[in-house]
Amino acid sequence: MRSDFPLFPEQASSVAMSVDTLYIFLVVLTGSVSILIWLAVFYFAIKYRRRPENELAEEIEPPKALEFAWIVIPTIIFIGIFVWGAFVFFRINRIPDNPLDVYATGRQWMWKFQHPTGQREINTLHVPLGRPVRITMASEDVIHSLWFPAFRVKMDVIPSRYRMLWFEATKTGRFHLFCAEYCGTLHSGMGGWVEVMEQTEYQKWLAGGTEGSMASQGEKIFQKYACNTCHTGDNTARGPVLNGLYGRTVMLASGPSVVADENYIRESILAPQAKIKAGFQPIMPTFQGQVTEEDLLKLLAYIRSLVPPKPTTLSVESPASMGQSSGARGNQP
Ligand code: CUA
């Protein structure tokens, strides 16, 4: 789509083309059927208008083949649209392996972004070209919605849980980002820009951070709240071992098991009594109201970074390098 055609924003992500193709197909299909119906309405209204005052309508029996056709053809078309739509839906919703992690917090009325290396920015997001970026999103107050029109992705950001969105930019440049959910007086001003940079430029830009990586900041918060007094990393400790926890299945004391994903980790910090790991006592206090959304995201980054201990060297090094977080998935001995 041409960038000077104001109805469509630029196509700047790996999914943009498939979203637009489906959309344009639907508009053309429904538009042409509507036009055909209107033309038929006018044509028949004129053709079969009442002429003599006493004219009687004659009944017409439509051929069976015609009835069959208007049932079968639309059914095939609609099922086709459903299957096509499902393919696009899954493509947009399935996060590729080894994404670059970015954290976003929405609040009235700004977007705060933080990169794995600790770089922070407000209402501007720098991302590299040609690399899947996963944004883990939290809200500090009400429902917001993070929208990147040029990437054709949008997702609501909901208080008290994490949501994730991903995209892979295919064009360098500056593209709009918006809040797409009415969230109060300055909702319309809650937007900014996403800057897509060449990978080398992005690395250079990232190097400007001074606060330490997200994971290492999370580790400091972990110590500040004395989490490490119970979660010592020892199997005999009062709290479960967190190394290699992220992405793993946890057996619960109440019976069923859960996958330790972002929202499980969040709940375990804010409402630790909700799901107790089998073999542990419900002794952990709640941190609801004590940890800010941004600090929670840092804790999450820290826990994501905790890879399972290796047989020889015990490494709880916070990996500043990108994408390492997902390396912790599912390979706990
Ligand atoms: Cu935030 Cu609208």
Residues whose N, C-alpha, C, O or C-beta is under 5 A from the ligand:
A	BS01	CUA	I143 H144 C179 A180 E181 Y182 C183 H187 M190
